[in-house]
Amino acid sequence: MGDTRPATRDTAQRTGTARRGAVVAALMLAMALAALDGTIVSTAVPQIVADLGGFSIFSWLFSGYLLAVTVTLPVYGKLSDTFGRKPVLIAGAALFLLGSLLCALAWNMASLIAFRIVQGLGGGALQGTVQTLAADLYPLKERPRIQARLSTVWATSAVAGPAVGGLLAAYADWRWIFLINLPVGAVALWLLARHLHEPQRRTAAPRPRIDWAGALAVFLCGSVLLTALVQGGVAWDWLSGPSLALFGTGLALAAAVVVIERRAAEPIIPGWVWHRRTIAAVNLALGALGLMMVAPTVFLPTYAQAVLDLDPITAGFVLSVWTLSWPISAALSQHVYRRIGFRDTAILGMGTAALLLLAFPFLPYPGEAWQPALLMLLLGAALGLFQLPLIVGVQSTVDWAERGTATASILFCRQTGQTVGAAVFGAVANGVLAARLGGSHDLDSVTQGLDAGTATEPVRRAVADAVHAVYLGAAGAAALAFLVLLTLAPRRFPVLKD
């Protein structure tokens, strides 16, 4: 009899550990679906366009998906706090897989774009709820471990996605890029349904009240404003009728969101997200991170091909090296923030990132591939010190009933920052190119010249100047994040006990 209790306790502990391991595997598979989506599709665009046509609108394969993910993040965050993580994640994964199946059955570019938006509607649940569940499963001391695993999934996807997409498009059919999601997603769904068991929690009201009006207003407002940013300067001029109409409509919808959310009993975007100093500061800092990340992710491959004269695969490697140092740095960041705190660790990381971005314009022309690659390797290490401590820190300042909303808010700000950055830095790059080349070129025409092998020395120098200007802007965004944390964030985050 004396040994019964320890044996029972050990058995229960082993069972709980095994169940948590199965859930973590499901989370990593779900995160892989979302992480692979952009990189694996990009390499198959030539085959997709050749089969379906629609070259003039193919960019919406990415823009439509990104818009759907971004505008649904706060909605899914609130729903996960209301109904639990499991039903939201399973519903989102099922919607993502439905979109994948429909994409594989698309008959023209318009239908493929529409089904990509369906994918994005499910992708918002994957991104936000996976991050929230990771914090639910582990106490503060162990959260860096699971977050580092998720960062590794993103890193692996960034490197493997283009290769897998290229192989499927070349030796099978581009539709397999979407069909491959089905077995992976099915395994994730099975693991979640079988092993994820959330405890029953008491709620103040007998029936949760859902702010459907607020959800619709947030969705419409985000869709209109992000569409204006994505298409402005591309499909139409910034000061044209369509652009002004979209921005005007978006601002009117933003005012409607404020009015609706103030009156709602359970708002989709509650006021405490911005009233609490810690969360507001991190939201702004992650928005600046999204803005900053546009410089390397969007413009470095063009720089590598135009200025360094690298082939597309090697140019992709120059970018991908930061995905090697980022998760390693993130995993090790716990040893830093346990000594100096979440805020100061993030400040150290972003201060270093700002210096590295400032160093980029001083690289020699034309230079060697190892030079920007080294900067990217160091930049990934710096950003690993920045992002993970802030995410873990915010998740540790809220209880279960607020964690989904808080996590979604910081991811939403980062995604919005990337959208704004793509618009702003695209305008900066095109402006520099026009000034250097007499107003007859923009980044799209330069990219086409690279593909055709007709880029001249003046064009290459103009690209270098344009990318240097973008990196200076990114350094400014990094400095903004640095100042936000220094002036707004508390030195010690108000961490709750587990």
Residue, then its C-alpha position, 0 to 999 in steps of 0.5 A: m500500500g505504501d508504494t501505490r500512491p507514488a506509482t499512481r503519481d508517476t504513471a499519471q505524470r508519464t501519461g501527462t507528459a506523453r499527451r503533452g508531447a503529442v499535442v506539441a507535435a500537433l502544434m508543430l505540424a499546424m505551424a508548419l502548414a502556416a509557415l510553409d504556405g508562403t515559401i512553397v507557393s512562391t516557387a511555383v508561380p511560373q507553372i501556375v500562371a502558365d496553367l491558369g493565366g492571370f499574370s496581372i493579378f497573381s500577386w493576390l495569391f500572396s496578398g489575399y492570403l496575408l490579408a485574411v490571416t491578418v484581419t482574423l487574428p484578433v477575432y480568433g484570439k477572442l474566440s479562443d479566450t471565450f470557447g477554448r483553444k481546442p475548438v478554435l484551432i480544430a475549426g481553423a485547421a479544418l478551414f485551412l485544409l478545405g481551402s487547400l483542397l479547393c486551391a488544388l481544384a482551382w480552374n482559373m486564377a480568380s478561383l485560386i485567389a478566392f480559395r487562397i483567401v479561404q486558406g488565410l481565414g483558417g491560417g489566422a487561427l493556426q498562427g494565433t492559437v498555436q502560439t497561445l496554446a504553447a504558453d498554456l502547456y508550459p510554465l514560464k520557466e519552460r516556455p522558451r523551449i516550446q517557443a524555440r521549437l516553433s521558431t525552428v519550424w519557421a526556420t526549417s520552412a523558410v529553407a525547405g519551402p522553396a526547394v519542396g515547391g520547386l520539386l513538386a512544380a517541376y516533377a509532379d504538378w503545382r496542385w500537389i503544393f496544396l494537396i500535400n497539406l491534407p495528410v499533414g493537417a489530418v495528422a495534426l487534427w487527429l493528434l489534437a482531437r485525441h490528446l488535447h484536453e482543456p480543463q473546464r473553466r468557470t465563466a461569469a456568464p452562463r452563455p458567452r456573448i460573442d461580439w459579432a458586430g465587432a468581429l465584422a467591423v474589425f474584419l472589414c476595416g482591416s481588409v479595406l485598409l490593408t488592401a489600400l496599402v497592398q495595392g497603393g502604388v502598384a495597381w493605382d497611384w497613391l493619390s488616385g481615386p481608388s486609393l483615396a476611396l479605400f483609405g477614406t472607407g477604412l478610416a470610417l470603418a475604424a471609427a465604427v470599430v471604436v464605437i462598436e467595441r466601446r459598447a460591446a459587453e465582450p469586445i473583440i479588441p478590448g480596451w485593456v490591450w492598449h490601456r496596459r502599459t506592457i502590452a501596448a508597448v510590445n504591440l508597438a515594438l512588434g509593429a516596428l519589427g514587422l516594418m523592419m523585416v520587410a527590408p531583408t525579406v523583400f529586397l535582399p534577394t533582388y540585391a543579391q541577384a542584381v548587385l552581387d550577380l548571384d543566381p536565385i538559389t544562392a540569393g535565397f541562401v543569403l537571406s535564409v541564413w538568418t533563419l539558422s541563428w534566429p531560433i538558436s538565439a531565441a532558445l538561449s534568450q532565457h538565460v539573458y532575460r532571467r538575469i536582466g529582464f524581458r525589456d532589457t533583453a529585447i532592447l539589447g537585441m533591437g539595439t544590435a539589429a539597428l546597428l547591423l542594418l545601419a552597416f548594410p549601406f557601407l558594404p563595398y560595391p559590388g562586394e562578396a556574397w559572404q558579407p551580406a550573409l554575415l550581416m543576416l546571420l548576426l541580424g537573426a541572432a539579434l532578433g531572436l533576443f528581441q522577439l521571443p522575450l517580448i512574446v513570452g513576457v506578454q503571455s506571462t502577464v495575463d491569465w488564461a482568459e486573456r492570453g489568446t487576445a493578448t497573443a493575437s494582438i501582438l501578432f496582429c501588430r507585427q503582421t500589420g507592420q509588415t504590410v505597411g512596410a511593404a508599401v512604404f519601402g516599396a515606394v522608397a525603392n521605386g523613388v530612388l530607382a526613378a531618380r537614378l534612372g530618369g523616371s523610367h524604371d521601378l523595382d518590377s521592371v528591374t526584376q524583369g530585366l534581371d530575369a532577362g539578363t539585360a540589367t546594365e551597370p547603371v541599373r545595378r548601381a541604382v538597385a544598390d542605392a535603392v536597397h541601401a535607402v530601404y535598409l536605412g529606413a529599416a534601421g529607423a524602424a529598429a530605432l523606433a522599437f528601441l525607443v518604444l521599449l525604453t520609454l514605454a515598457p516597464r523595466r520589470f514586466p508584471v508577471l503572474k504566478d503560473 
